[in-house]
Amino acid sequence: MDIRDIKTPALLLERPKLLANLARMAERARALGVKLRPHMKTAKSAAVARLALDGGASGIAVSTLAEASYFLDHGVRDILYAVGLAPAKLDEIAELVKRGADIKFVTDNLTAARAIAGHPACHRALIEIDTGDGRLGLDPADPELIEVARAIESTGRSRVVGVMTHAGQSYDARDPAAMARIAEGERAGAALAAERLRAAGFACDIVSVGSTPTAIHARDLRGATEMRPGVYMFGDLFQAGIGSCGADDIAVSVLASVIGHRRKDNAAILDAGALALSKDRSTERLAGGDCGLGRVADLAGRTLDGVTVVGVSQEHGRASARSPLPFDLLPIGGKVRVYPNHACITAACFDAYHVLDGGTEVVATWDRCRGW
């Protein structure tokens, strides 16, 4: 089937670019001397996970227990649930372990730590460390770090197996030197927390760091054991804008149909809106230029000069440009591709990838996991 025949909106994935991105990060992890645990919240696909694991990844990270269950169903056992624990989910985690999962999870507080200790199952927990993101996690020097570890192990059933941090602030950096400094802070903070836990008598085999920008720009990861980038698999316009990938590395795009013209407004209307493209405006302040809500390209993936999606409602996207729009290239009923600002969120509503192998012919369809 050619992409001209696909019902829109649809999610396209270019396999050669995906494979190149996977290989590049696997080599990066080897060069830094750490394991690669890709975060599958971006791809949410067993087919993509298998390619990553076959290419050298040691396990995966997930953001939902639905993802953990899905990947376990597809034979992936080594899983890190990388979202702070809600104690009510301990039963669900225990069921995953009974089904064969080697699942770890994270916490940063005494309330959850005591719930873990009191639960009848034997859990394996990492303590989350804040190295500048300000979302969740303990300061590496916080005395509560040791208290949380003691609480987790207080009944002798569950164990502390490491620490995890995420330098989400790297997404605010705009040059390689700044991202390298953030990566060093992430590394140093995680390593300090691990050293303190070991000195207090706790095993700390896993020291987990990572985001795509810090994985790309880190100068060394001494003291870390693994990194967890995710969006590197696909790339997007924001990652290209901050130098974490090139524009030609972006492996995903949304196929959309032109459903209307607003010539007086210099706009074409697409059948891909907020649910298909997201409302992410992360490229707005990039030095390389504002990409609106995505860059518009032809079916071969060649971007139309200056044409972006400038607005969305739920199921409608408005494409425009500062210069006169090339309506001859955007006929009603014709199809275009939209490259996303943020691949993780753009892909979220789709059930499957239509896989391309360098042309416009669909060579496979890969399912995706959704939900919590």
C-alpha positions as CSV (number, residue, x, y, z in Angstrom):
1,M,0.0,0.0,0.0
2,D,1.2,3.5,-0.8
3,I,0.8,6.3,1.7
4,R,-1.5,8.0,-0.8
5,D,-4.1,5.3,0.0
6,I,-3.9,5.5,3.8
7,K,-6.8,7.0,5.8
8,T,-5.7,10.2,7.5
9,P,-4.5,11.3,9.9
10,A,-1.9,8.5,10.2
11,L,1.5,8.1,11.9
12,L,4.4,7.4,9.6
13,L,7.7,5.9,10.7
14,E,10.8,5.8,8.4
15,R,12.7,2.6,9.4
16,P,16.1,3.5,7.9
17,K,16.2,6.7,10.0
18,L,15.0,4.8,13.1
19,L,17.7,2.2,12.7
20,A,20.4,4.9,12.3
21,N,19.2,6.7,15.4
22,L,19.2,3.5,17.4
23,A,22.7,2.6,16.3
24,R,24.0,6.1,17.0
25,M,22.8,6.1,20.6
26,A,23.9,2.5,21.2
27,E,27.4,3.6,20.2
28,R,27.2,6.7,22.3
29,A,26.4,4.5,25.4
30,R,29.3,2.2,24.6
31,A,31.6,5.2,24.3
32,L,30.4,6.6,27.7
33,G,30.8,3.2,29.3
34,V,27.2,2.7,30.4
35,K,24.3,0.5,29.6
36,L,21.5,1.9,27.4
37,R,18.0,1.6,28.8
38,P,15.8,3.4,26.2
39,H,12.7,5.1,27.5
40,M,9.8,3.6,25.6
41,K,7.3,6.3,26.5
42,T,8.1,7.8,23.1
43,A,7.8,4.7,20.9
44,K,5.4,2.6,22.9
45,S,6.0,-0.2,20.4
46,A,7.2,-3.8,20.9
47,A,8.7,-3.7,17.4
48,V,10.8,-0.7,18.2
49,A,11.8,-2.1,21.6
50,R,13.0,-5.3,19.9
51,L,15.2,-3.3,17.5
52,A,16.7,-1.4,20.3
53,L,17.3,-4.5,22.4
54,D,18.8,-6.3,19.4
55,G,21.0,-3.3,18.9
56,G,22.5,-3.4,22.4
57,A,20.0,-2.0,24.8
58,S,20.0,-3.8,28.2
59,G,16.4,-3.2,29.2
60,I,13.8,-0.5,28.9
61,A,12.1,2.3,30.9
62,V,8.4,2.9,30.8
63,S,6.1,5.7,32.0
64,T,2.9,3.7,32.7
65,L,2.1,0.2,34.0
66,A,0.1,-0.4,30.9
67,E,3.3,0.0,29.0
68,A,5.0,-2.4,31.4
69,S,2.3,-5.0,30.9
70,Y,2.4,-4.6,27.1
71,F,6.1,-5.0,26.8
72,L,6.1,-7.9,29.2
73,D,3.5,-9.6,26.9
74,H,6.0,-9.1,24.1
75,G,8.9,-10.8,25.9
76,V,10.6,-7.8,27.5
77,R,11.4,-8.5,31.2
78,D,13.9,-5.9,32.4
79,I,11.7,-2.9,33.0
80,L,12.1,0.3,35.0
81,Y,8.9,2.1,35.8
82,A,10.3,5.6,35.8
83,V,7.5,7.6,37.4
84,G,7.2,8.3,41.1
85,L,5.2,5.5,42.8
86,A,1.6,5.9,43.8
87,P,1.3,3.3,46.6
88,A,-2.0,2.0,45.3
89,K,-0.1,0.6,42.3
90,L,2.0,-1.8,44.4
91,D,-0.5,-4.7,43.9
92,E,-0.3,-4.2,40.1
93,I,3.5,-4.2,40.2
94,A,3.4,-7.4,42.3
95,E,1.2,-9.0,39.6
96,L,3.7,-8.1,36.9
97,V,6.5,-9.7,38.9
98,K,4.4,-12.9,39.2
99,R,4.0,-12.9,35.4
100,G,7.8,-12.8,35.1
101,A,8.8,-9.1,35.0
102,D,12.0,-7.9,36.4
103,I,10.5,-4.6,37.3
104,K,12.0,-1.8,39.3
105,F,10.3,1.5,40.3
106,V,11.1,4.8,41.9
107,T,10.1,6.8,44.9
108,D,11.4,9.8,46.8
109,N,9.4,10.0,50.0
110,L,8.8,8.3,53.3
111,T,5.1,7.7,52.8
112,A,5.6,5.6,49.7
113,A,8.7,4.0,51.3
114,R,6.7,2.8,54.3
115,A,4.0,1.5,52.0
116,I,6.6,-0.5,50.0
117,A,8.0,-2.0,53.2
118,G,4.5,-2.9,54.4
119,H,3.4,-4.6,51.2
120,P,3.5,-8.4,51.2
121,A,5.5,-8.6,48.0
122,C,9.3,-8.2,47.6
123,H,9.9,-5.0,45.7
124,R,13.0,-3.5,44.2
125,A,13.1,0.3,44.4
126,L,15.3,3.1,43.2
127,I,15.3,6.4,45.0
128,E,14.7,9.4,42.7
129,I,17.2,12.2,42.9
130,D,16.6,15.8,41.9
131,T,19.6,17.1,39.9
132,G,18.0,20.4,38.9
133,D,14.8,19.5,37.1
134,G,12.7,20.4,40.2
135,R,10.0,17.9,39.4
136,L,10.4,14.9,41.8
137,G,13.4,13.6,43.7
138,L,15.5,14.3,46.7
139,D,18.6,16.5,46.8
140,P,21.7,14.2,46.6
141,A,22.8,15.5,50.0
142,D,19.4,15.4,51.7
143,P,19.5,13.4,55.0
144,E,16.1,12.0,54.0
145,L,17.8,10.0,51.3
146,I,19.1,7.5,53.9
147,E,15.8,7.6,55.9
148,V,13.8,6.6,52.7
149,A,16.2,3.8,52.1
150,R,15.9,2.5,55.7
151,A,12.1,2.7,55.5
152,I,12.0,0.7,52.3
153,E,14.2,-2.1,53.8
154,S,12.7,-1.9,57.3
155,T,10.7,-5.2,57.1
156,G,13.4,-7.1,55.2
157,R,11.2,-7.9,52.2
158,S,11.9,-5.1,49.7
159,R,15.3,-3.7,48.7
160,V,16.9,-0.4,47.5
161,V,18.7,-1.3,44.3
162,G,19.8,2.2,43.1
163,V,19.1,5.8,42.3
164,M,17.5,7.5,39.3
165,T,17.5,11.1,38.1
166,H,16.3,13.0,35.0
167,A,17.8,16.3,34.0
168,G,14.7,17.6,32.3
169,Q,16.1,21.1,32.5
170,S,18.4,20.1,29.6
171,Y,15.4,20.9,27.4
172,D,15.8,24.6,28.3
173,A,19.5,24.7,27.2
174,R,20.3,26.0,23.8
175,D,24.0,25.2,23.2
176,P,26.2,22.1,23.6
177,A,28.3,23.7,26.4
178,A,25.2,24.4,28.5
179,M,23.9,20.8,27.9
180,A,27.2,19.4,28.8
181,R,27.2,21.3,32.1
182,I,23.7,20.0,32.9
183,A,24.8,16.5,32.0
184,E,27.7,16.8,34.4
185,G,25.4,18.0,37.2
186,E,23.1,15.1,36.6
187,R,26.0,12.6,36.7
188,A,27.6,14.1,39.7
189,G,24.4,14.3,41.7
190,A,23.4,10.8,41.0
191,A,26.9,9.5,41.8
192,L,26.9,11.4,45.1
193,A,23.6,9.9,46.1
194,A,24.8,6.4,45.2
195,E,28.0,6.9,47.3
196,R,26.0,8.1,50.3
197,L,23.7,5.1,50.1
198,R,26.6,2.6,49.8
199,A,28.4,4.2,52.7
200,A,25.2,3.7,54.8
201,G,25.2,0.0,53.9
202,F,22.7,-0.1,51.0
203,A,23.3,-1.8,47.7
204,C,23.2,0.7,44.9
205,D,23.9,-1.3,41.7
206,I,21.9,0.9,39.4
207,V,22.8,4.6,38.9
208,S,20.4,5.7,36.2
209,V,20.6,9.0,34.4
210,G,19.5,10.5,31.2
211,S,17.6,12.5,28.7
212,T,18.3,12.7,25.0
213,P,20.1,16.1,25.2
214,T,22.4,15.0,28.1
215,A,23.0,11.6,26.5
216,I,24.2,13.3,23.4
217,H,26.3,16.1,25.1
218,A,27.6,14.4,28.2
219,R,31.4,14.4,28.3
220,D,31.6,11.5,30.7
221,L,29.3,9.4,32.9
222,R,31.7,8.2,35.6
223,G,29.7,6.8,38.5
224,A,26.6,6.1,36.4
225,T,25.6,2.6,35.2
226,E,23.0,3.4,32.6
227,M,21.3,6.1,30.6
228,R,17.6,6.5,29.6
229,P,17.1,8.6,26.5
230,G,13.9,8.1,24.7
231,V,13.0,10.6,21.9
232,Y,16.4,10.0,20.2
233,M,14.8,7.1,18.5
234,F,12.6,9.3,16.4
235,G,14.0,12.8,16.8
236,D,11.7,15.9,16.3
237,L,11.9,19.5,15.3
238,F,12.7,20.6,18.9
239,Q,15.6,18.1,19.2
240,A,16.9,19.2,15.9
241,G,16.7,22.8,17.0
242,I,18.8,22.2,20.1
243,G,21.3,20.1,18.3
244,S,20.4,16.6,19.6
245,C,19.7,15.4,16.1
246,G,19.6,16.7,12.6
247,A,16.5,17.7,10.7
248,D,17.2,14.7,8.3
249,D,17.2,12.3,11.3
250,I,13.5,12.8,12.2
251,A,11.9,9.5,11.6
252,V,8.2,10.2,12.4
253,S,5.7,12.4,10.7
254,V,1.9,12.7,10.5
255,L,0.2,12.0,7.2
256,A,-2.7,14.5,6.7
257,S,-5.2,15.4,4.0
258,V,-6.0,18.9,2.8
259,I,-9.7,19.4,3.4
260,G,-10.1,23.1,2.7
261,H,-8.6,26.4,1.4
262,R,-8.8,29.8,3.0
263,R,-7.2,31.8,0.2
264,K,-8.1,35.2,1.7
265,D,-6.3,34.0,4.9
266,N,-3.4,32.4,3.0
267,A,-4.2,29.1,4.7
268,A,-4.9,25.5,3.9
269,I,-6.9,23.3,6.3
270,L,-5.8,19.8,7.2
271,D,-7.6,16.9,8.9
272,A,-4.9,16.7,11.5
273,G,-5.5,18.9,14.6
274,A,-4.5,19.0,18.2
275,L,-5.1,15.3,18.8
276,A,-2.9,14.3,15.9
277,L,-0.2,16.9,16.1
278,S,-0.3,18.1,19.8
279,K,-0.2,21.7,20.9
280,D,3.5,21.7,21.7
281,R,5.1,25.0,20.9
282,S,8.6,24.1,22.0
283,T,10.3,25.4,18.9
284,E,8.8,28.9,19.3
285,R,12.0,30.4,20.9
286,L,14.6,28.4,19.1
287,A,17.3,30.4,17.3
288,G,16.8,28.3,14.2
289,G,13.2,29.5,13.8
290,D,9.7,28.9,14.9
291,C,8.2,25.7,13.4
292,G,4.7,26.6,14.5
293,L,3.0,23.3,15.4
294,G,4.9,21.3,12.8
295,R,6.6,21.7,9.4
296,V,4.6,20.7,6.3
297,A,6.2,18.5,3.7
298,D,5.3,16.7,0.5
299,L,4.8,12.9,0.4
300,A,8.5,12.4,-0.2
301,G,9.3,14.2,3.0
302,R,10.6,17.4,1.3
303,T,9.5,20.4,3.5
304,L,7.5,23.1,1.7
305,D,9.5,26.3,2.1
306,G,8.2,28.2,5.2
307,V,4.9,26.3,5.4
308,T,4.0,25.3,9.0
309,V,0.9,24.4,10.9
310,V,0.1,27.7,12.6
311,G,-3.0,26.7,14.6
312,V,-5.1,23.7,15.5
313,S,-8.5,22.8,16.9
314,Q,-9.3,19.3,17.9
315,E,-9.4,17.8,14.4
316,H,-8.4,20.7,12.2
317,G,-5.0,22.1,11.5
318,R,-4.3,25.4,9.7
319,A,-1.2,25.5,7.5
320,S,0.2,28.8,6.4
321,A,3.4,30.7,5.6
322,R,4.7,34.2,5.6
323,S,4.9,34.2,1.8
324,P,2.0,33.2,-0.4
325,L,1.0,29.7,0.2
326,P,1.7,27.2,-2.7
327,F,-1.9,26.1,-3.1
328,D,-1.0,24.2,-6.2
329,L,1.0,21.9,-4.0
330,L,-1.8,21.6,-1.5
331,P,-4.9,20.6,-3.5
332,I,-8.0,19.7,-1.7
333,G,-7.9,15.9,-1.2
334,G,-4.2,15.9,-1.5
335,K,-1.9,14.6,1.2
336,V,1.0,16.1,3.1
337,R,3.3,15.1,5.9
338,V,3.8,17.1,9.1
339,Y,7.0,16.8,11.0
340,P,6.3,17.2,14.8
341,N,7.8,19.5,17.4
342,H,7.6,16.8,20.1
343,A,7.4,13.3,18.8
344,C,6.4,11.7,22.1
345,I,3.2,13.8,22.4
346,T,2.4,13.8,18.7
347,A,2.4,10.0,18.6
348,A,0.4,9.6,21.7
349,C,-3.1,9.2,20.1
350,F,-2.2,6.8,17.4
351,D,-2.6,3.1,17.5
352,A,0.0,2.1,15.0
353,Y,2.9,3.1,12.8
354,H,2.8,2.8,9.1
355,V,6.4,1.9,8.4
356,L,8.3,3.1,5.3
357,D,11.6,1.9,4.0
358,G,12.9,5.0,2.2
359,G,9.9,5.6,-0.2
360,T,6.2,6.0,0.0
361,E,5.3,2.3,0.1
362,V,4.1,1.0,3.5
363,V,6.2,-2.1,4.2
364,A,4.8,-2.9,7.7
365,T,2.3,-1.8,10.3
366,W,3.6,-1.8,13.9
367,D,1.2,-1.5,16.9
368,R,1.6,0.9,19.8
369,C,0.5,0.7,23.4
370,R,-1.8,3.4,24.8
371,G,-3.4,4.2,28.2
372,W,-2.3,4.0,31.8
